[in-house]
Amino acid sequence: MRISESKIEEIRNSISIVDVISEYVQLRKRGKNFVGLCPFHNEKTPSFTVTEEKQIFHCFGCHTGGNVFKFLMEYKKISFIEAVQEIAEQQGIEISYDDEGYSEKQSEQEILYDINTEAARYFLNNLLNDQEGEAAREYFKNRNLKIQTIRAFGLGYTINGYENLVNFLKEKSIDLERALQLGLIGQYKDGRIYDKLPGRIIFPIFSPNGRVVAFAGRKLREEDTGGKYINSPESLIYVKGRILYGLSHAKDDIRKLDKAIIVEGYMDLISLYQAGIKNVVAVSGTALTDDQAQLLSRYTRNVVLLFDADAAGIKASMRSIEILLKRNFDVKISTLPKDEDPDSYVNKFGREAFEEIIKRAENFLEYQTSYYESQEMFDDPTKMAEAIRELVKPIALVDDELKRSLLIRNISRKFNLREKLLESELSKALEFQKKQNRIQSQRIFKNEEIPKEGLIVNERVKIPPHLYNTERELIRLLFENDEMIIALVIDNIQAEDILVDIHKIIFEKVYFEYENLGSLNSADLMNLFDDETQIYLRELTIEKYSLSENWEDFYMSENKAIINKKYAADIIIKYKQSHFDMLIAANVKAQENAEAEERLIELMRERQELEKLKKAVREEFEKN
């Protein structure tokens, strides 16, 4: 069942996002935007912003945002189709459904999602209904999984052989090139294609919104060839380090309980979910990444780590502690008895026993202390000094000064050390941390937040702060719902001019859409990007602080158009001239290092030419 994009656009344009959200959130006018307390996380100061002009919302606290459909999906926990239907019914718009394959305008991402959805249905059907799926059904039966749980997680099975999935995809008229991209099928050197995961149990991997982005295939028998797991490659819709397995199923309970349990494996999570412990996510074969921590921070800041007690599990816990502390999480660690994992433990002892384990979780400092004690690091003065320094290091990652002080006091009392001595070590760790915290994030709004020496984009390019901010402003102008401004930017800036990767990706996508559609809407544009890029764009384009209503009244639309065009022109000129400034600065440095007189003269001539070109930017622009 598919609703045409033109119909979706008609439905979205039929209503104001402010009117819809006002039914659920108390909003008040602030400048040209509306603000209120975020319904998706607890807060005392309003950080939830709605812009009628762009028809989007964004919370600067938990980063939830999107268009009117996304709000209803998140608030009511309904699907996209249900959100569209609700608005259509409210506005009296009749919906027609299109079942005739993929429309030409459908985004590449949507096509890939649909292919994965078809594959997931195929795998599930194999497991539940195919005769060969009996072995897989027996496997899950032995793992105590109920049929409801299997369906909830879309678990499946791939039939042995190398053409079963290929033939299914052909029957469905699915593009095999895209199926190759998704890793569903492989291709021999001679061009023949084959099933990539024959005879394996399938775990679909979902996005936070519940869409199938990838698959993990586990071999059914230990004697089967190949690795234990074969995972989908990264694709346009799947970046391994940005997905937490099970988050789509767990996010409501995580919000409700304000706590997430992080485990290692798929079956750990699924068994806990079946037992009624649903606030669980899994890292699934990868060390916890900063992107995963950032994703989880939208739902809670309280985490319990529950990894295996072997060397690899301990190492993963230690690394995860640092990553989570950097993201301002309260981190605790639980430990299971030897040779147990969450899957085996909850099946043997039940939900209450497992929850008791979680209740007894240690804070990160207690856990690390216990580990160093087990390594006998406190039996020798040299090793003990090393261990205490290691205990102090993660405390430097804690933002709350009072909490840092209390943690230092705990170490002082446990080891009978002077607090001042430990505070001195903490100061060193804090200073080291400041040096390490080079600005990586692209979400920078003020010049002074960028290092004075500039933002390092790659090994070759260092962008001065003013140029970086001018480039951000150019990207913002593309989302102003002003076709004259968009055309002005696109006609005068080339993709190769853009220096920051995320800006280049955004510019190229907007350029492509503009060339093909001719008109653009900022809400539509944002939907073309992945979740992280959408957050970046919302924070870039929605003003956190707005001018007063009085100024808005004074700022008449007729004047606004003239002022906006002049402003955009000035930004373009400034950006182009800043490029030349960067080249001139490099030229000056080269002159300082030039040894041969001929080379120096050549560089001086080059600088003169650059100065001329810089000066000509405004003249050429004003001619046109």
Secondary structure, DSSP 8 states (H G I E B T S, - for coil): --B-HHHHHHHHHTS-HHHHHHTTS--EEETTEEEE--TTS--SS--EEEETTTTEEEETTT--EESHHHHHHHHHT--HHHHHHHHHHHHT----B--SS--TTS-HHHHHHHHHHHHHHHHHHHHHH-GGGHHHHHHHHHTT--HHHHHHTT-EE--SSSSHHHHHHHHTT--HHHHHHTTSEEE-TTS-EEESSTTEEEEEEE-TTS-EEEEEEEESSTTSSS-SEEE---BTTB-GGG--BTHHHHHHHHHHHT-EEEES-HHHHHHHHHTT--SEEE--SS---HHHHHHHTTT-SEEEE---SSHHHHHHHHHHHHHHHHTT-EEEE----TT--HHHHHHHHHHHHHHHHHHT-EEHHHHHHHHHHHTTTTSSHHHHHHHHHHHHHHHTT---HHHHHHHHHHHHHHHT--HHHHHHHHHHHHHHHHHH-----S---SGGGS-TT-EE-SSS-EE-HHHHHHHHHHHHHTTSS-HHHHHHHHHH--GGG--SHHHHHHHHHHHHHHHHHS---HHHHHTTS-HHHHHHHHHHHS-SS---HHHHHHS-HHHHHHHHHHHHHHHHHHHHHHHHHHHHHHHHHHHHH--SHHHHHHHHHHHHHHHHHHHHHHHHHHH-
